[in-house]
């Protein structure tokens, strides 16, 4: 008769729990490494063109994009052209080429005043952020990927040690 009593005992529960967490993290890391290059700007661009309403809108999508563009000093997904013909922004603001969130500010982040709205509208260099947020955030992400990656590897190493320790305790005190 097969006994499952040792598997379900209190001594092995820690080992099983740490093993499950370890396998879950390992699968997540592998999936991320395999699929992160497949993220394309087209999906973000279509959502931006369909849902972005402008600077003064209180809707969550527009507010999030405004914060993103101001924080990362970027404009749209690929650049200021994202707000052109056919976009919801252009329907709501026909005389405005892009939102003020795309313009350069004097102070830090959202607290700063625009350097010059008219110069920004004329696309004068230094008054508008020409680079899209997709490439800006992508380069920032690539620059700082090593720190979370190293931390993840350290956590996985600690988990392997914990599994080994639990395994040794289980068999030594059984």
Contact map, one row per residue, 1 for C-alpha under 8 A:
111000000000000000000000000000000000000000000000000000000000000000000000000000000000000000000000000000000000000000000000000000000000000000000000000000000000000000000000000000
111100000000000000000000000000000000000000000000000000000000000000000000000000000000000000000000000000000000000000000000000000000000000000000000000000000000000000000000000000
111111000000000000000000000000000000000000000000000000000000000000000000000000000000000000000000000000000000000000000000000000000000000000000000000000000000000000000000000000
011111110000000000000000000000000000000000000000000000000000000000000000000000000000000000000000000000000000000000000000000000000000000000000000000000000000000000000000000000
001111111000000000000000000000000000000000000000000000000000000000000000000000000000000000000000000000000000000000000000000000000000000000000000000000000000000000000000000000
001111111001000000000000000000000000000000000000000000000000000000000000000000000000000000000000000000000000000000000000000000000000000000000000000000000000000000000000000000
000111111001100000000000000000000000000000000000000000000000000000000000000000000000000000000000000000000000000000000000000000000000000000000000000000000000000000000000000000
000111111101100000000000000000000000000000000000000000000000000000000000000000000000000000000000000000000000000000000000000000000000000000000000000000000000000000000000000000
000011111111100000000000000000000000000000000000000000000000000000000000000000000000000000000000000000000000000000000000000000000000000000000000000000000000000000000000000000
000000011111110000000000000000000000000000000000000000000000000000000000000000000000000000000000000000000000000000000000000000000000000000000000000000000000000000000000000000
000000001111111000000000000000000000000000000000000000000000000000000000000000000000000000000000000000000000000000000000000000000000000000000000000000000000000000000100010000
000001111111111100000000000000000000000000000000000000000000000000000000000000000000000000000000000000000000000000000000000000000000000000000000000000000000000000000110010000
000000111111111110000000000000000000000000000000000000000000000000000000000000000000000000000000000000000000000000000000000000000000000000000000000000000000000000000000000000
000000000111111111000000000000000000000000000000000000000000000000000000000000000000000000000000000000000000000000000000000000000000000000000000000000000000000000000100000000
000000000011111111100000000000000000000000000000000000000000000000000000000000000000000000000000000000000000000000000000000000000000000000000000000000000000000001100110000000
000000000001111111110000000000000000000000000000000000000000000000000000000000000000000000000000000000000000000000000000000000000000000000000000000000000000000000000000000000
000000000000111111111000000000000000000000000000000000000000000000000000000000000000000000000000000000000000000000000000000000000000000000000000000000000000000000000000000000
000000000000011111111100000000000000000000000000000000000000000000000000000000000000000000000000000000000000000000000000000000000000000000000000000000000000001001100000000000
000000000000001111111110000000000000000000000000000000000000000000000000000000000000000000000000000000000000000000000000000000000000000000000000000000000000001000100000000000
000000000000000111111111000000000000000000000000000000000000000000000000000000000000000000000000000000000000000000000000000000000000000000000000000000000000000000000000000000
000000000000000011111111100000000000000000000000000000000000000000000000000000000000000000000000000000000000000000000000000000000000000000000000000000000000000000000000000000
000000000000000001111111110000000000000000000000000000000000000000000000000000000000000000000000000000000000000000000000000000000000000000000000000000000001001100000000000000
000000000000000000111111111000000000000000000000000000000000000000000000000000000000000000000000000000000000000000000000000000000000000000000000000000000000000000000000000000
000000000000000000011111111100000000000000000000000000000000000000000000000000000000000000000000000000000000000000000000000000000000000000000000000000000000000000000000000000
000000000000000000001111111110000000000000000000000000000000000000000000000000000000000000000000000000000000000000000000000000000000000000000000000000000001000000000000000000
000000000000000000000111111111000000000000000000000000000000000000000000000000000000000000000000000000000000000000000000000000000000000000000000000000000000000000000000000000
000000000000000000000011111111100000000000000000000000000000000000000000000000000000000000000000000000000000000000000000000000000000000000000000000000000000000000000000000000
000000000000000000000001111111110000000000000000000000000000000000000000000000000000000000000000000000000000000000000000000000000000000000000000000000000000000000000000000000
000000000000000000000000111111111000000000000000000000000000000000000000000000000000000000000000000000000000000000000000000000000000000000000000000000000000000000000000000000
000000000000000000000000011111111100000000000000000000000000000000000000000000000000000000000000000000000000000000000000000000000000000000000000000000000000000000000000000000
000000000000000000000000001111111110000000000000000000000000000000000000000000000000000000000000000000000000000000000000000000000000000000000000000000000000000000000000000000
000000000000000000000000000111111111000000000000000000000000000000000000000000000000000000000000000000000000000000000000000000000000000000000000000000000000000000000000000000
000000000000000000000000000011111111000000000000000000000000000000000000000000000000000000000000000000000000000000000000000000000000000000000000000000000000000000000000000000
000000000000000000000000000001111111100000000000000000000000000000000000000000000000000000000000000000000000000000000000000000000000000000000000000000000000000000000000000000
000000000000000000000000000000111111111000000000000000000000000000000000000000000000000000000000000000000000000000000000000000000000000000000000000000000000000000000000000000
000000000000000000000000000000011111111000000000000000000000000000000000000000000000000000000000000000000000000000000000000000000000000000000000000000000000000000000000000000
000000000000000000000000000000000111111100000000000000000000000000000000000000000000000000000000000000000000000000000000000000000000000000000000000000000000000000000000000000
000000000000000000000000000000000011111100000000000000000000000000000000000000000000000000000000000000000000000000000000000000000000000000000000000000000000000000000000000000
000000000000000000000000000000000011111110000000000000000000000000000000000000000000000000000000000000000000000000000000000000000000000000000000000000000000000000000000000000
000000000000000000000000000000000000111111110000000000000000000000000000000000000000000000000000000000000000000000000000000000000000000000000000000000000000000000000000000000
000000000000000000000000000000000000001111111000000000000000000000000000000011000000000000000000000000000000000000000000000000000000010000000000000000000000000000000000000000
000000000000000000000000000000000000000111111100000000000000000000000000000000000000000000000000000000000000000000000000000000000000000000000000000000000000000000000000000000
000000000000000000000000000000000000000111111110000000000000000000000000000000000000000000000000000000000000000000000000000000000000000000000000000000000000000000000000000000
000000000000000000000000000000000000000111111111000000000000000000000000000010000000000000000000000000000000000000000000000000000000000000000000000000000000000000000000000000
000000000000000000000000000000000000000011111111100000000000000000000000000111000100000000000000000000000000000000000000000000000000000000000000000000000000000000000000000000
000000000000000000000000000000000000000001111111110000000000000000000000000000000000000000000000000000000000000000000000000000000000000000000000000000000000000000000000000000
000000000000000000000000000000000000000000111111111100000000000000000000000000000000000000000000000000000000000000000000000000000000000000000000000000000000000000000000000000
000000000000000000000000000000000000000000011111111100000000000000000000000110000100000000000000000000000000000000000000000000000000000000000000000000000000000000000000000000
000000000000000000000000000000000000000000001111111100000000000000000000000000000110011110000000000000000000000000000000000000000000000000000000000000000000000000000000000000
000000000000000000000000000000000000000000000111111100000000000000000000000000000000001100000000000000000000000000000000000000000000000000000000000000000000000000000000000000
000000000000000000000000000000000000000000000011111110000000110000000000000000000000000100000000000000000000000000000000000000000000000000000000000000000000000000000000000000
000000000000000000000000000000000000000000000011111111000000110010000000000000000000000110000000000000000000000000000000000000000000000000000000000000000000000000000000000000
000000000000000000000000000000000000000000000000001111101010010000000000000000000000000110010000000000000000000000000000000000000000000000000000000000000000000000000000000000
000000000000000000000000000000000000000000000000000111111000010000000000000000000000000010011000001000000000000000000000000000000000000000000000000000000000000000000000000000
000000000000000000000000000000000000000000000000000011111000011001000000000000000000000000000000001110000000000000000000000000000000000000000000000000000000000000000000000000
000000000000000000000000000000000000000000000000000001111100000000000000000000000000000000000000000000000000000000000000000000000000000000000000000000000000000000000000000000
000000000000000000000000000000000000000000000000000011111110011000000000000000000000000000000000000000000000000000000000000000000000000000000000000000000000000000000000000000
000000000000000000000000000000000000000000000000000000011111011000000000000000000000000000000000000000000000000000000000000000000000000000000000000000000000000000000000000000
000000000000000000000000000000000000000000000000000010001111111000000000000000000000000000000000000000000000000000000000000000000000000000000000000000000000000000000000000000
000000000000000000000000000000000000000000000000000000000111111100000000000000000000000000000000000000000000000000000000000000000000000000000000000000000000000000000000000000
000000000000000000000000000000000000000000000000001100000011111110000000000000000000000000000000000000000000000000000000000000000000000000000000000000000000000000000000000000
000000000000000000000000000000000000000000000000001111101111111111000000000000000000000000000000000000000000000000000000000000000000000000000000000000000000000000000000000000
000000000000000000000000000000000000000000000000000000101111111111100000000000000000000000000000000000000000000000000000000000000000000000000000000000000000000000000000000000
000000000000000000000000000000000000000000000000000000000001111111110000000000000000000000000000000000000000000000000000000000000000000000000000000000000000000000000000000000
000000000000000000000000000000000000000000000000000100000000111111111000000000000000000000000000000000000000000000000000000000000000000000000000000000000000000000000000000000
000000000000000000000000000000000000000000000000000000100000011111111100000000000000000000000000000010000000000000000000000000000000000000000000000000000000000000000000000000
000000000000000000000000000000000000000000000000000000000000001111111110000000000000000000000000000010000000010000000000000000000000000000000000000000000000000000000000000000
000000000000000000000000000000000000000000000000000000000000000111111111010000000000000000000000000000000000000000000000000000000000100000000000000000000000000000000000000000
000000000000000000000000000000000000000000000000000000000000000011111111111100000000000000000000000011000000000000000000000000000000100000000000000000000000000000000000000000
000000000000000000000000000000000000000000000000000000000000000001111111110000000000000000000000000011000000110000000000000000000000000000000000000000000000000000000000000000
000000000000000000000000000000000000000000000000000000000000000000111111100000000000000000000000000000000000110000000000000000000000000000000000000000000000000000000000000000
000000000000000000000000000000000000000000000000000000000000000000011111110000000000000000000000000000000000000000000000000000000000100110000000000000000000000000000000000000
000000000000000000000000000000000000000000000000000000000000000000001111111000000000000000000000000001010000000000000000000000001000100000000000000000000000000000000000000000
000000000000000000000000000000000000000000000000000000000000000000011101111100100000000000000000000001000000000000000000000000001111100100000000000000000000000000000000000000
000000000000000000000000000000000000000000000000000000000000000000001000111111110000000000000000000011000000000000000000000000001111100000000000000000000000000000000000000000
000000000000000000000000000000000000000000001001000000000000000000001000011111111110000000000000000001000000000000000000000000000001100000000000000000000000000000000000000000
000000000000000000000000000000000000000010011001000000000000000000000000001111100100000000000000000000000000000000000000000000000001111000000000000000000000000000000000000000
000000000000000000000000000000000000000010001000000000000000000000000000001111111100000000000000000000000000000000000000000000000011111000000000000000000000000000000000000000
000000000000000000000000000000000000000000000000000000000000000000000000011111111100000000000000000000000000000000000000000000001111100000000000000000000000000000000000000000
000000000000000000000000000000000000000000000000000000000000000000000000001101111111000000000000110001000000000000000000000000001111000000000000000000000000000000000000000000
000000000000000000000000000000000000000000000000000000000000000000000000000101111111000000000000010000000000000000000000000000000000000000000000000000000000000000000000000000
000000000000000000000000000000000000000000001001100000000000000000000000000111111111001000000000000000000000000000000000000000000000000000000000000000000000000000000000000000
000000000000000000000000000000000000000000000000100000000000000000000000000100011111101111000000110000000000000000000000000000000000000000000000000000000000000000000000000000
000000000000000000000000000000000000000000000000000000000000000000000000000000011111111011000000110000000000000000000000000000000000000000000000000000000000000000000000000000
000000000000000000000000000000000000000000000000000000000000000000000000000000000011111001000000000000000000000000000000000000000000000000000000000000000000000000000000000000
000000000000000000000000000000000000000000000000100000000000000000000000000000000001111101100000000000000000000000000000000000000000000000000000000000000000000000000000000000
000000000000000000000000000000000000000000000000110000000000000000000000000000000111111111100000000000000000000000000000000000000000000000000000000000000000000000000000000000
000000000000000000000000000000000000000000000000111110000000000000000000000000000010011111110000000000000000000000000000000000000000000000000000000000000000000000000000000000
000000000000000000000000000000000000000000000000100111000000000000000000000000000011001111111100010000000000000000000000000000000000000000000000000000000000000000000000000000
000000000000000000000000000000000000000000000000000000000000000000000000000000000011111111111111100000000000000000000000000000000000000000000000000000000000000000000000000000
000000000000000000000000000000000000000000000000000000000000000000000000000000000000011111111100000000000000000000000000000000000000000000000000000000000000000000000000000000
000000000000000000000000000000000000000000000000000011000000000000000000000000000000000111111100000000000000000000000000000000000000000000000000000000000000000000000000000000
000000000000000000000000000000000000000000000000000001000000000000000000000000000000000011111111000000000000000000000000000000000000000000000000000000000000000000000000000000
000000000000000000000000000000000000000000000000000000000000000000000000000000000000000011111111100000000000000000000000000000000000000000000000000000000000000000000000000000
000000000000000000000000000000000000000000000000000000000000000000000000000000000000000001001111100000000000000000000000000000000000000000000000000000000000000000000000000000
000000000000000000000000000000000000000000000000000000000000000000000000000000000000000001001111111000000000000000000000100000000000000000000000000000000000000000000000000000
000000000000000000000000000000000000000000000000000000000000000000000000000000010011000001000111111000000000000000000000100000000000000000000000000000000000000000000000000000
000000000000000000000000000000000000000000000000000000000000000000000000000000011011000010000001111101000000000000000000100000000000000000000000000000000000000000000000000000
000000000000000000000000000000000000000000000000000001100000000000000000000000000000000000000001111111100000000000000000000000000000000000000000000000000000000000000000000000
000000000000000000000000000000000000000000000000000000100000000000000000000000000000000000000000011111100000000001001000000000000000000000000000000000000000000000000000000000
000000000000000000000000000000000000000000000000000000100000000001101100001000000000000000000000001111110000000000000000000000000000000000000000000000000000000000000000000000
000000000000000000000000000000000000000000000000000000000000000000001100111100010000000000000000011111110000000000000000000000011000000000000000000000000000000000000000000000
000000000000000000000000000000000000000000000000000000000000000000000000000000000000000000000000001111111000000001111001000000111000000000000000000000000000000000000000000000
000000000000000000000000000000000000000000000000000000000000000000000000100000000000000000000000000011111100000001110001000001111000000000000000000000000000000000000000000000
000000000000000000000000000000000000000000000000000000000000000000000000000000000000000000000000000000111111100111100000000000000000000000000000000000000000000000000000000000
000000000000000000000000000000000000000000000000000000000000000000000000000000000000000000000000000000011111000111100000000000000000000000000000000000000000000000000000000000
000000000000000000000000000000000000000000000000000000000000000000000000000000000000000000000000000000001111111110000000000000000000000000000000000000000000000000000000000000
000000000000000000000000000000000000000000000000000000000000000000000000000000000000000000000000000000001111111100000000000000000000000000000000000000000000000000000000000000
000000000000000000000000000000000000000000000000000000000000000000000110000000000000000000000000000000001011111100000000000000000000000000000000000000000000000000000000000000
000000000000000000000000000000000000000000000000000000000000000000100110000000000000000000000000000000000011111110000000000000000000000000000000000000000000000000000000000000
000000000000000000000000000000000000000000000000000000000000000000000000000000000000000000000000000000000011111110000000000000000000000000000000000000000000000000000000000000
000000000000000000000000000000000000000000000000000000000000000000000000000000000000000000000000000000001111111111000000000000000000000000000000000000000000000000000000000000
000000000000000000000000000000000000000000000000000000000000000000000000000000000000000000000000000000001110011111100000000000000000000000000000000000000000000000000000000000
000000000000000000000000000000000000000000000000000000000000000000000000000000000000000000000000000100111100000111111000000000000000000000000000000000000000000000000000000000
000000000000000000000000000000000000000000000000000000000000000000000000000000000000000000000000000000111100000011111000000000100000000000000000000000000000000000000000000000
000000000000000000000000000000000000000000000000000000000000000000000000000000000000000000000000000000110000000001111111000000100000000000000000000000000000000000000000000000
000000000000000000000000000000000000000000000000000000000000000000000000000000000000000000000000000100100000000001111111100000100000000000000000000000000000000000000000000000
000000000000000000000000000000000000000000000000000000000000000000000000000000000000000000000000000000000000000000011111110000000000000000000000000000000000000000000000000000
000000000000000000000000000000000000000000000000000000000000000000000000000000000000000000000000000000000000000000011111111100100000000000000000000000000000000000000000000000
000000000000000000000000000000000000000000000000000000000000000000000000000000000000000000000000000000110000000000011111111100110000000000000000000000000000000000000000000000
000000000000000000000000000000000000000000000000000000000000000000000000000000000000000000000001110000000000000000001111111100000000000000000000000000000000000000000000000000
000000000000000000000000000000000000000000000000000000000000000000000000000000000000000000000000000000000000000000000111111100000000000000000000000000000000000000000000000000
000000000000000000000000000000000000000000000000000000000000000000000000000000000000000000000000000000000000000000000011111110110000000000000000000000000000000000000000000000
000000000000000000000000000000000000000000000000000000000000000000000000000000000000000000000000000000000000000000000011111111110000000000000000000000000000000000000000000000
000000000000000000000000000000000000000000000000000000000000000000000000000000000000000000000000000000000000000000000000001111110000000000000000000000000000000000000000000000
000000000000000000000000000000000000000000000000000000000000000000000000000000000000000000000000000000010000000000000000000111111000000000000000000000000000000000000000000000
000000000000000000000000000000000000000000000000000000000000000000000000000000000000000000000000000000110000000000111011001111111000000000000000000000000000000000000000000000
000000000000000000000000000000000000000000000000000000000000000000000000000000000000000000000000000001110000000000000001001111111100000000000000000000000000000000000000000000
000000000000000000000000000000000000000000000000000000000000000000000000111000110000000000000000000001110000000000000000000001111111000000000000000000000000000000000000000000
000000000000000000000000000000000000000000000000000000000000000000000000011000110000000000000000000000000000000000000000000000011111000000000000000000000000000000000000000000
000000000000000000000000000000000000000000000000000000000000000000000000011001110000000000000000000000000000000000000000000000001111101100000000000000000000000000000000000000
000000000000000000000000000000000000000000000000000000000000000000000000011111110000000000000000000000000000000000000000000000001111111100000000000000000000000000000000000000
000000000000000000000000000000000000000000000000000000000000000000011001111111100000000000000000000000000000000000000000000000000011111110000000000000000000000000000000000000
000000000000000000000000000000000000000010000000000000000000000000000000000011000000000000000000000000000000000000000000000000000001111111000000000000000000000000000000000000
000000000000000000000000000000000000000000000000000000000000000000000000000011000000000000000000000000000000000000000000000000000011111111100000000000000000000000000000000000
000000000000000000000000000000000000000000000000000000000000000000000001010000000000000000000000000000000000000000000000000000000011111111110000000000000000000000000000000000
000000000000000000000000000000000000000000000000000000000000000000000001000000000000000000000000000000000000000000000000000000000000111111111000000000000000000000000000000000
000000000000000000000000000000000000000000000000000000000000000000000000000000000000000000000000000000000000000000000000000000000000011111111100000000000000000000000000000000
000000000000000000000000000000000000000000000000000000000000000000000000000000000000000000000000000000000000000000000000000000000000001111111110000000000000000000000000000000
000000000000000000000000000000000000000000000000000000000000000000000000000000000000000000000000000000000000000000000000000000000000000111111111000000000000000000000000000000
000000000000000000000000000000000000000000000000000000000000000000000000000000000000000000000000000000000000000000000000000000000000000011111111100000000000000000000000000000
000000000000000000000000000000000000000000000000000000000000000000000000000000000000000000000000000000000000000000000000000000000000000001111111110000000000000000000000000000
000000000000000000000000000000000000000000000000000000000000000000000000000000000000000000000000000000000000000000000000000000000000000000111111110000000000000000000000000000
000000000000000000000000000000000000000000000000000000000000000000000000000000000000000000000000000000000000000000000000000000000000000000011111111100000000000000000000000000
000000000000000000000000000000000000000000000000000000000000000000000000000000000000000000000000000000000000000000000000000000000000000000001111111110000000000000000000000000
000000000000000000000000000000000000000000000000000000000000000000000000000000000000000000000000000000000000000000000000000000000000000000000111111111000000000000000000000000
000000000000000000000000000000000000000000000000000000000000000000000000000000000000000000000000000000000000000000000000000000000000000000000001111111100000000000000000000000
000000000000000000000000000000000000000000000000000000000000000000000000000000000000000000000000000000000000000000000000000000000000000000000001111111110000000000000000000000
000000000000000000000000000000000000000000000000000000000000000000000000000000000000000000000000000000000000000000000000000000000000000000000000111111111000000000000000000000
000000000000000000000000000000000000000000000000000000000000000000000000000000000000000000000000000000000000000000000000000000000000000000000000011111111100000000000000000000
000000000000000000000000000000000000000000000000000000000000000000000000000000000000000000000000000000000000000000000000000000000000000000000000001111111110000000000000000000
000000000000000000000000000000000000000000000000000000000000000000000000000000000000000000000000000000000000000000000000000000000000000000000000000111111111000000000000000000
000000000000000000000000000000000000000000000000000000000000000000000000000000000000000000000000000000000000000000000000000000000000000000000000000011111111100000000000000000
000000000000000000000000000000000000000000000000000000000000000000000000000000000000000000000000000000000000000000000000000000000000000000000000000001111111110000000000000000
000000000000000000000000000000000000000000000000000000000000000000000000000000000000000000000000000000000000000000000000000000000000000000000000000000111111111000000000000000
000000000000000000000100100000000000000000000000000000000000000000000000000000000000000000000000000000000000000000000000000000000000000000000000000000011111111100000000000000
000000000000000000000000000000000000000000000000000000000000000000000000000000000000000000000000000000000000000000000000000000000000000000000000000000001111111110000000000000
000000000000000000000000000000000000000000000000000000000000000000000000000000000000000000000000000000000000000000000000000000000000000000000000000000000111111111000000000000
000000000000000001100100000000000000000000000000000000000000000000000000000000000000000000000000000000000000000000000000000000000000000000000000000000000011111111100000000000
000000000000000000000100000000000000000000000000000000000000000000000000000000000000000000000000000000000000000000000000000000000000000000000000000000000001111111110000000000
000000000000000000000000000000000000000000000000000000000000000000000000000000000000000000000000000000000000000000000000000000000000000000000000000000000000111111111000000000
000000000000001001000000000000000000000000000000000000000000000000000000000000000000000000000000000000000000000000000000000000000000000000000000000000000000011111111100000000
000000000000001001100000000000000000000000000000000000000000000000000000000000000000000000000000000000000000000000000000000000000000000000000000000000000000001111111110000000
000000000000000000000000000000000000000000000000000000000000000000000000000000000000000000000000000000000000000000000000000000000000000000000000000000000000000111111111000000
000000000000000000000000000000000000000000000000000000000000000000000000000000000000000000000000000000000000000000000000000000000000000000000000000000000000000011111111100000
000000000011011000000000000000000000000000000000000000000000000000000000000000000000000000000000000000000000000000000000000000000000000000000000000000000000000001111111110000
000000000001001000000000000000000000000000000000000000000000000000000000000000000000000000000000000000000000000000000000000000000000000000000000000000000000000000111111111000
000000000000000000000000000000000000000000000000000000000000000000000000000000000000000000000000000000000000000000000000000000000000000000000000000000000000000000011111111100
000000000000000000000000000000000000000000000000000000000000000000000000000000000000000000000000000000000000000000000000000000000000000000000000000000000000000000001111111110
000000000011000000000000000000000000000000000000000000000000000000000000000000000000000000000000000000000000000000000000000000000000000000000000000000000000000000000111111111
000000000000000000000000000000000000000000000000000000000000000000000000000000000000000000000000000000000000000000000000000000000000000000000000000000000000000000000011111111
000000000000000000000000000000000000000000000000000000000000000000000000000000000000000000000000000000000000000000000000000000000000000000000000000000000000000000000001111111
000000000000000000000000000000000000000000000000000000000000000000000000000000000000000000000000000000000000000000000000000000000000000000000000000000000000000000000000111111
000000000000000000000000000000000000000000000000000000000000000000000000000000000000000000000000000000000000000000000000000000000000000000000000000000000000000000000000011111
